[in-house]
Amino acid sequence: MSGPRVRIKTGKASLIGGIAVGIASLAIWVGVTRELGFSGLPVVALGVLVSAGVATWIRVADL
């Protein structure tokens, strides 16, 4: 027999914070890559993936 199951309740603040950090990191990514001379859809797509990873990390780490 195991003990009672405990469910972790996630807060709304971590969701909003993760989204805000994801948007900010994408804006920084686009700004830095343009300044360095990189542009185009593949660079922006990679930035979206990186930003989504950062946003997910913030959301999960806040648990």
Contact map, one row per residue, 1 for C-alpha under 8 A:
111000000000000000000000000000000000000000000000000000000000000
111100000000000000000000000000000000000000000000000000000000000
111110000000000000000000000000000000000000000000000000000000000
011111000000000000000000000000000000000000000000000000000000000
001111100000000000000000000000000000000000000000000000000000000
000111110000000000000000000000000000000000000000000000000000000
000011111000000000000000000000000000000000000000000000000000000
000001111100000000000000000000000000000000000000000000000000001
000000111110000000000000000000000000000000000000000000000000000
000000011111010000000000000000000000000000000000000000000000001
000000001111111000000000000000000000000000000000000000000000000
000000000111111100000000000000000000000000000000000000000000000
000000000011111110000000000000000000000000000000000000000000000
000000000111111111000000000000000000000000000000000000000110011
000000000011111111100000000000000000000000000000000000000010000
000000000001111111110000000000000000000000000000000000000000000
000000000000111111111000000000000000000000000000000000000110000
000000000000011111111100000000000000000000000000000001111110000
000000000000001111111110000000000000000000000000000000100000000
000000000000000111111111000000000000000000000000000000100000000
000000000000000011111111100000000000000000000000001001100100000
000000000000000001111111110000000000000000000000001101100000000
000000000000000000111111111000000000000000000000001000000000000
000000000000000000011111111100000000000000000000000000000000000
000000000000000000001111111110000000000000000000001001000000000
000000000000000000000111111111000000000000000011011000000000000
000000000000000000000011111111100000000000000000000000000000000
000000000000000000000001111111110000000000000000000000000000000
000000000000000000000000111111111000000000000010000000000000000
000000000000000000000000011111111100000000010010000000000000000
000000000000000000000000001111111110000000000000000000000000000
000000000000000000000000000111111111000000000000000000000000000
000000000000000000000000000011111111111000100000000000000000000
000000000000000000000000000001111111111000000000000000000000000
000000000000000000000000000000111111110000000000000000000000000
000000000000000000000000000000011111110000000000000000000000000
000000000000000000000000000000001111111000000000000000000000000
000000000000000000000000000000001111111100100000000000000000000
000000000000000000000000000000001100111111110000000000000000000
000000000000000000000000000000000000011111110000000000000000000
000000000000000000000000000000000000001111111000000000000000000
000000000000000000000000000000000000001111111100000000000000000
000000000000000000000000000000001000011111111110000000000000000
000000000000000000000000000001000000001111111111000000000000000
000000000000000000000000000000000000000011111111100000000000000
000000000000000000000000000000000000000001111111110000000000000
000000000000000000000000010011000000000000111111111000000000000
000000000000000000000000010000000000000000011111111100000000000
000000000000000000000000000000000000000000001111111110000000000
000000000000000000000000010000000000000000000111111111000000000
000000000000000000001110110000000000000000000011111111100000000
000000000000000000000100000000000000000000000001111111110000000
000000000000000000000000000000000000000000000000111111111000000
000000000000000001001100100000000000000000000000011111111100000
000000000000000001111100000000000000000000000000001111111110000
000000000000000001000000000000000000000000000000000111111111000
000000000000000001000000000000000000000000000000000011111111100
000000000000010011001000000000000000000000000000000001111111110
000000000000011011000000000000000000000000000000000000111111111
000000000000000000000000000000000000000000000000000000011111111
000000000000000000000000000000000000000000000000000000001111111
000000000000010000000000000000000000000000000000000000000111111
000000010100010000000000000000000000000000000000000000000011111
